[in-house]
Amino acid sequence: MREHLSAVELWPALAWEEWKDTAATLHMWMQIVGKTRLALTPLENHWWNVPLYVTPRGLSTWSMPCHDDLFDIEFDFVDHHLHFRVSSGATKSIALRPQSVAAFYEEYLGVLRSLDIEAKINPMPVEIADPIPFGEDRQHASYDKEAVHRFWLILQRSDRLFKRFRAGFLGKSSPVHFFWGSFDLAVTRFSGRPAPPRPGADAITREAYSHEVISAGFWPGNGGFGIPAFYCYAAPEPVGLKQATIAPAQAFYSSDLNEFLLKYDDVRNAKSPDEAVLEFLQTSYEAAANLGGWDRAALERLSNGGDGSV
């Protein structure tokens, strides 16, 4: 067993400006893998069939159908490989290294063909400005192993805390999952009530926000803020949420993003980073749920648990 890590090691530095080129490349690689899952799995409510999930090595698709077998694809951010595993026993890997999205896409499709996996992937990226088709993208070609590993360490820690937070809710809630379109780790709670249609919503947004939600997550620096941060928002947003007071003291409401934010560096510098994140998740949820008239007595546990006690 390894020794306990310090808070600095559990929550490593991740300056967006220092790894944004790698993040942009990795984002496109994840979209390619995620679109495979989208192509091969049936639609679930709120697109829950498409995200990736934190694993002890990185991020995984979980199981997908392949003829009479199952297979999965996992980003390994320890040894820096993309692993393909089929239940019949076949395995393949791609080394994660500096190369263009176009080169990765060609290599990726070649592996799928070698495993006799057919997936109709839309080659156009989503949820980004000025998208370049995967097969033509030679602009994004960076891969900093150290930065990616630190990113995964943050996802790993956040995943644990988000699951503790999720455990305190009896109502419908999403898994803790990583959306490859928006490039963030998220968990969402639902009031149980349908939501009014969102003005100008497309098919993706209409499905995602068909019901009232309070969603929290972690952006690594994208999303319009420019630095890593934890976030929480309500959709639809109840009147008065912008003026609500939440904790810890460093958290604030961004009128530009219409979200509560807690900067990642403020978490790293907190006396207890874990407690700072949990406090942010709980108080931002409470503010939105109270103002939104959620039936908290019916939707919440008396205690979050999660410590193994019965």
C-alpha positions in Angstrom: 0.0 0.0 0.0 1.3 3.4 -0.8 1.6 6.2 1.8 -1.3 8.7 2.1 -0.9 11.5 -0.3 -0.8 15.2 0.8 -3.6 17.6 -0.2 -1.2 19.1 -2.8 -0.6 15.7 -4.3 -4.4 14.9 -4.3 -5.2 18.3 -5.8 -2.3 19.0 -8.2 -1.8 22.3 -10.0 -3.4 22.6 -13.4 -3.0 26.0 -15.0 -5.2 26.1 -18.1 -2.8 28.2 -20.1 -0.1 25.6 -19.7 -2.0 22.7 -21.0 -4.9 24.1 -23.1 -3.4 22.9 -26.4 -3.2 19.3 -25.0 -6.7 19.7 -23.6 -8.0 20.8 -27.0 -6.4 17.7 -28.7 -7.6 15.3 -25.9 -11.1 16.8 -26.2 -11.3 15.8 -29.9 -9.9 12.3 -29.2 -12.6 11.9 -26.5 -15.3 13.1 -28.9 -14.2 10.4 -31.4 -14.4 7.7 -28.7 -17.6 9.1 -27.3 -19.3 9.2 -30.7 -18.6 5.5 -31.0 -20.6 4.9 -27.8 -23.3 7.2 -29.2 -23.5 5.2 -32.4 -23.7 1.8 -30.7 -25.9 2.3 -27.6 -29.7 3.0 -27.4 -30.7 6.5 -26.4 -31.2 7.0 -22.6 -32.9 9.9 -20.9 -30.8 13.1 -20.9 -28.2 11.4 -23.1 -26.9 9.2 -20.3 -25.9 6.6 -22.8 -23.0 8.7 -24.2 -20.7 9.9 -21.4 -17.4 8.5 -20.2 -16.7 7.3 -16.6 -13.8 7.7 -14.2 -11.8 4.5 -13.7 -8.7 3.6 -11.7 -6.7 4.3 -14.9 -8.5 7.1 -16.6 -11.8 7.3 -18.4 -13.9 4.5 -20.0 -16.9 4.0 -22.2 -18.2 1.1 -20.1 -19.5 -1.9 -22.1 -20.9 -1.5 -25.6 -22.4 -4.2 -27.9 -20.2 -5.8 -30.6 -22.1 -8.5 -32.5 -22.6 -11.2 -29.8 -19.8 -9.8 -27.6 -19.3 -6.7 -25.5 -16.3 -4.3 -25.7 -15.1 -1.2 -24.0 -12.6 1.5 -24.8 -10.5 3.1 -22.0 -8.2 6.1 -21.9 -5.4 5.0 -19.6 -3.8 8.1 -18.2 -1.2 6.2 -16.2 0.5 4.3 -19.0 -1.0 6.6 -21.7 -2.6 4.2 -24.0 -6.1 3.9 -25.4 -7.2 0.3 -24.8 -9.8 -1.7 -26.7 -11.1 -4.8 -25.0 -13.6 -7.3 -26.4 -15.3 -9.9 -24.2 -14.1 -12.7 -26.6 -10.6 -11.9 -25.5 -9.3 -9.7 -28.3 -7.4 -6.5 -27.2 -5.8 -3.6 -29.0 -4.1 -0.4 -27.9 -3.1 3.0 -29.3 -0.3 4.9 -27.7 -1.4 8.3 -26.5 1.3 10.6 -27.8 1.7 13.9 -29.7 -0.1 13.4 -33.0 -2.8 15.2 -34.9 -6.5 14.5 -34.5 -6.5 13.4 -38.1 -3.7 10.9 -37.5 -5.4 9.6 -34.3 -8.8 9.3 -36.1 -7.2 7.2 -38.9 -5.4 4.9 -36.5 -8.6 4.6 -34.3 -10.8 3.6 -37.3 -8.1 1.1 -38.3 -8.3 -0.6 -34.9 -12.1 -0.7 -35.0 -11.9 -2.4 -38.4 -9.4 -4.9 -37.2 -11.8 -5.9 -34.4 -14.7 -6.1 -36.8 -16.5 -3.2 -35.0 -18.8 -1.1 -37.2 -19.8 2.3 -35.9 -21.0 5.2 -38.0 -19.3 8.1 -36.4 -20.3 11.7 -37.3 -16.9 13.2 -38.1 -17.8 16.7 -37.1 -17.0 17.8 -33.5 -19.7 19.2 -31.3 -20.1 21.9 -28.7 -17.0 23.9 -29.7 -16.4 27.0 -31.8 -15.1 26.6 -35.3 -15.1 22.8 -35.5 -12.8 21.0 -37.9 -13.8 17.5 -39.2 -11.7 14.9 -37.4 -10.1 13.6 -40.6 -9.0 17.1 -41.5 -7.8 18.3 -38.1 -4.0 18.7 -38.2 -4.2 21.8 -36.0 -4.6 20.0 -32.7 -1.6 17.7 -32.1 -0.4 18.2 -28.5 -0.1 15.7 -25.7 1.6 16.5 -22.4 1.6 13.3 -20.4 2.3 15.0 -17.1 -0.6 17.5 -17.5 -3.0 14.8 -18.6 -2.1 12.7 -15.6 -2.7 15.7 -13.2 -6.0 16.3 -14.9 -7.0 12.6 -14.3 -5.9 12.9 -10.6 -8.4 15.8 -10.2 -11.2 13.9 -12.0 -10.4 10.9 -9.7 -10.8 13.0 -6.5 -13.8 14.9 -7.8 -15.5 11.7 -8.8 -15.3 10.4 -5.2 -16.7 13.6 -3.8 -19.5 13.9 -6.4 -20.5 10.3 -5.5 -20.7 11.2 -1.8 -22.8 14.2 -2.7 -25.0 12.1 -5.0 -25.7 9.6 -2.2 -27.6 12.2 -0.2 -30.4 12.4 -2.8 -33.3 10.0 -3.0 -34.8 11.5 -6.1 -33.8 10.9 -9.7 -30.1 11.8 -10.3 -27.6 11.1 -13.0 -24.5 9.0 -12.6 -21.3 10.9 -12.1 -20.1 11.1 -15.6 -17.8 12.9 -18.0 -19.4 14.6 -21.0 -17.0 14.5 -23.9 -19.0 17.2 -25.8 -18.6 19.8 -23.1 -15.4 18.3 -21.6 -16.6 18.3 -17.9 -17.3 15.9 -15.1 -20.9 16.4 -13.9 -23.7 15.1 -11.6 -27.3 16.2 -11.9 -30.3 16.1 -9.6 -33.9 16.3 -10.7 -37.0 17.7 -9.0 -39.3 15.2 -10.8 -41.2 18.0 -12.5 -41.1 18.7 -16.3 -39.3 21.9 -17.3 -40.7 24.5 -19.6 -39.2 24.5 -23.1 -35.9 26.4 -23.4 -36.0 29.2 -25.9 -34.0 28.2 -29.0 -33.2 24.7 -27.7 -32.0 22.2 -30.2 -32.7 18.4 -30.0 -29.7 17.8 -27.7 -30.7 20.6 -25.3 -34.4 19.7 -25.3 -33.6 16.1 -24.2 -31.0 17.2 -21.7 -33.2 19.8 -20.0 -36.7 18.2 -20.4 -37.1 18.2 -16.6 -36.0 20.6 -13.8 -32.4 20.1 -12.8 -29.7 21.3 -10.5 -26.4 20.3 -12.0 -22.9 20.5 -10.6 -19.5 19.6 -12.0 -15.9 20.4 -12.7 -14.5 22.3 -15.7 -10.8 21.9 -16.3 -10.5 25.4 -17.8 -12.8 25.4 -20.8 -16.5 26.4 -20.7 -15.9 30.1 -21.1 -14.3 30.8 -17.7 -10.6 30.2 -18.7 -9.4 28.6 -15.4 -10.3 25.3 -13.7 -13.4 25.6 -11.5 -16.2 23.7 -9.9 -19.7 24.9 -10.9 -23.4 24.6 -10.1 -26.4 25.9 -11.9 -30.2 25.3 -12.0 -32.3 25.0 -15.1 -34.7 26.7 -15.2 -33.0 29.2 -12.9 -35.3 30.3 -10.0 -35.8 34.0 -9.3 -33.3 35.3 -6.8 -30.6 32.7 -7.3 -28.1 35.3 -8.4 -28.4 37.0 -5.0 -28.1 33.8 -3.0 -25.3 33.3 -0.5 -23.4 30.0 -0.6 -20.2 28.6 0.9 -17.3 28.6 1.1 -16.7 32.3 1.1 -14.6 32.2 -2.1 -17.6 30.9 -4.2 -19.6 33.4 -6.2 -22.2 33.7 -8.9 -21.1 34.4 -12.5 -23.6 36.5 -14.4 -21.7 35.7 -17.6 -22.2 32.0 -17.2 -25.3 32.0 -15.0 -23.6 29.5 -12.6 -22.1 29.4 -9.2 -18.4 29.0 -9.4 -15.6 27.9 -7.0 -12.1 28.3 -8.5 -10.0 25.2 -8.4 -7.1 27.1 -6.9 -9.3 28.2 -4.0 -10.1 24.6 -3.4 -6.4 23.6 -3.5 -5.6 26.4 -0.9 -8.4 25.5 1.4 -7.7 24.0 4.8 -9.7 20.9 3.7 -10.1 20.8 -0.1 -12.6 17.9 0.1 -14.8 19.7 2.6 -14.6 22.9 0.5 -16.0 21.1 -2.5 -18.7 19.3 -0.6 -19.7 22.5 1.1 -20.0 24.2 -2.3 -22.0 21.4 -3.8 -24.4 21.3 -0.9 -25.0 25.0 -0.3 -25.4 25.8 -4.0 -27.9 22.9 -4.3 -29.8 24.1 -1.3 -30.0 27.7 -2.6 -31.4 26.5 -5.9 -33.7 23.9 -4.5 -35.2 26.2 -1.9 -35.8 29.1 -4.3 -37.1 26.6 -6.9 -39.7 25.1 -4.5 -38.3 21.5 -4.6 -39.8 19.0 -2.2 -36.6 18.5 -0.3 -38.2 16.5 2.5 -39.2 13.9 0.0 -36.1 14.0 -2.2 -33.2 13.9 0.4 -31.8 11.5 2.9 -31.3 12.6 6.5 -27.6 11.7 6.2 -25.3 11.4 3.2 -23.7 8.2 4.7 -20.9 6.9 2.5 -18.7 5.8 5.5 -19.6 2.2 5.4 -22.0 2.4 8.4 -25.4 0.9 8.5 
